[in-house]
Amino acid sequence: MPFEMTPFYVIFLPLLGMAVATLGTLVGLGGGFILVPILLFLFPEASASTVSSISLTVVFLNAASATISNYRSRRIDFKTAALLGIGAIPAAVLGAMAASRVTRNNFEVYMGIMLILGAVYVLWRSTKAAALRVNLIHTPNREIQERRGPTYRFYINTIMAAGISPVSGFVSSFFGIGGGVVNVPAMTFILKMPARLVAPTAMLLLVLTSSSSLFTRIVTNQYEEGWRRAALLGLGALVGAQIGIYLSSRVNQRVVLVILAASMILVGVRQLVVGI
């Protein structure tokens, strides 16, 4: 049955988009992990490509809104984002094309696996009392002065960054979840970026990959059914991203991560059962 623009959805979808963007920005992983399972439940008739396209639109608007604020705060490593984007953008195009070929049941199974793996990472991250130290062995090749904070000097390994980027680009595009679950831990524990710069830089990279994936989906006619739902969710996401940035320094993030991980495990198991 095709989607009908009822008064319920006109009110509910913007509120949902705002809530998802708030939580996604708050934990620095984007909102796709939260939104895709909800969309699969709300719209059982929708194809996998439609669901991921809707989610990607919300992820893009969420990331763009957050990036504006992060730019003003001068907490983005533009060089690293551009470096990662070189490999991530072509991979995002491939992910968008692959999404059009997967069945709904298979997508449910793959999504369930991703949710459980993501929950394991979120739980592990919640136990880290402090971020790892930046790389002190090599001569720093980055220097960023935060508007109201310290100056960060650190080293980025170009080869490692090039190897990471295609994985995050494909995962972000195929599932419509955003690449935060790959980019955030990779930037923190492999590239060893300062913690304050990780989420803002990951958000900028997400703007690049999600926009390229959405363009591919539009060109290949994957987006005809979902644009109205995406627009309603996106309106809320623009507001939710700013709320998430405001709350990021005012709430106990560890508690939020534990609750999020528990929810992801429950939903992931459900997706596996439904898909199988």
Secondary structure by P-SEA (a helix, b strand, c coil): ccccccccccccaaaaaaaaaaaaaaaccccccccaaaaaaacccccaaaaaaaaaaaaaaaaaaaaaaaaaacccaaaaaaaaaaaaaaaaaaaaaaaaaccaaaaaaaaaaaaaaaaaaaaaaaaccccccccccccccbbbbcccbbbbbbcccaaaaaaacaaaaaaaccccccccccaaaaacccccccccaaaaaaaaaaaaaaaaaaaaaaaaccccccaaaaaaaaaaaaaaaaaaaaaccccaaaaaaaaaaaaaaaaaaaaaaaac
